[in-house]
Amino acid sequence: MFRTVDYRLLSKELDRLSEIVIKINEELSIMQQNASNLNIYWDGEANAEFILNFNASIYDARLLLEKLKKCNSFLSYALSRYQSSEMKISEIISEATM
């Protein structure tokens, strides 16, 4: 007996992850803009220290975001390859049973 897999849930989760990545990217950009605006109102040693730490944190967040994008791309590719392989197997089984 041949069993099929329902890919809708994984596909839905991949779409959700893509939306989350986009939202995080937007929020990081807003945070960077807001931090840049601090220079208008705040200067001195504390500001410089804050900006250094903030930029380091943003850098780390962007690295994580890139890893999430790569993970999403890999999972999407794997899903499409798995579906394609399953279709080919189904075709082979159908031809063999005719």
C-alpha positions in Angstrom: 0.0 0.0 0.0 1.4 3.4 -1.0 1.1 6.2 1.5 1.1 9.9 0.7 2.3 12.7 2.9 0.3 16.0 3.4 2.8 18.8 2.8 0.3 21.7 3.6 1.4 22.1 7.2 5.1 22.2 6.4 4.5 24.6 3.5 2.3 26.8 5.8 5.1 26.9 8.4 7.7 27.8 5.8 5.5 30.7 4.8 5.1 31.7 8.4 8.9 31.6 8.9 9.3 33.8 5.8 6.9 36.3 7.3 8.7 36.3 10.6 12.1 36.9 8.9 10.6 39.9 7.0 9.1 41.3 10.2 12.4 40.9 12.2 14.3 42.6 9.4 11.9 45.5 9.3 12.0 45.8 13.1 15.8 45.8 13.1 15.9 48.5 10.5 13.5 50.6 12.7 15.7 50.0 15.7 18.8 51.1 13.8 17.1 54.3 12.7 15.9 55.1 16.2 19.4 54.5 17.6 20.8 56.8 14.9 18.4 59.5 16.0 19.8 59.3 19.6 22.9 61.1 18.4 20.8 64.2 17.9 19.7 64.3 21.6 22.4 62.5 23.4 26.2 62.7 23.2 29.1 61.8 25.3 30.8 58.7 26.5 27.6 56.8 27.5 26.2 57.4 24.1 29.3 56.1 22.4 29.3 53.0 24.6 25.6 52.4 24.0 26.1 52.7 20.2 29.0 50.2 20.2 27.0 47.7 22.2 23.8 48.3 20.2 25.7 47.9 16.9 27.2 44.6 18.1 23.8 43.4 19.1 22.3 44.4 15.7 25.2 42.6 13.9 24.5 39.4 15.9 20.8 39.7 15.2 21.4 40.1 11.5 23.7 37.1 11.5 21.0 35.0 13.1 18.5 36.4 10.6 20.7 35.3 7.7 20.9 31.8 9.2 17.1 31.7 9.5 16.8 32.7 5.8 19.3 30.0 4.8 17.3 27.5 6.9 14.1 28.5 5.3 15.6 28.2 1.8 17.0 24.8 2.6 13.7 23.5 4.0 11.8 24.9 1.1 14.2 23.2 -1.4 14.1 20.0 0.6 10.3 20.1 0.6 10.1 20.6 -3.2 12.6 17.8 -3.9 10.8 15.4 -1.5 7.5 16.2 -3.2 9.1 15.7 -6.7 10.6 12.4 -5.6 7.4 11.2 -4.2 5.5 12.0 -7.4 8.1 10.1 -9.4 7.8 7.1 -7.1 4.0 7.2 -7.4 4.3 7.3 -11.2 6.7 4.3 -11.2 4.3 2.3 -8.9 1.4 3.2 -11.1 3.2 2.1 -14.3 4.3 -1.1 -12.6 0.8 -2.1 -11.5 -0.8 -1.5 -14.9 
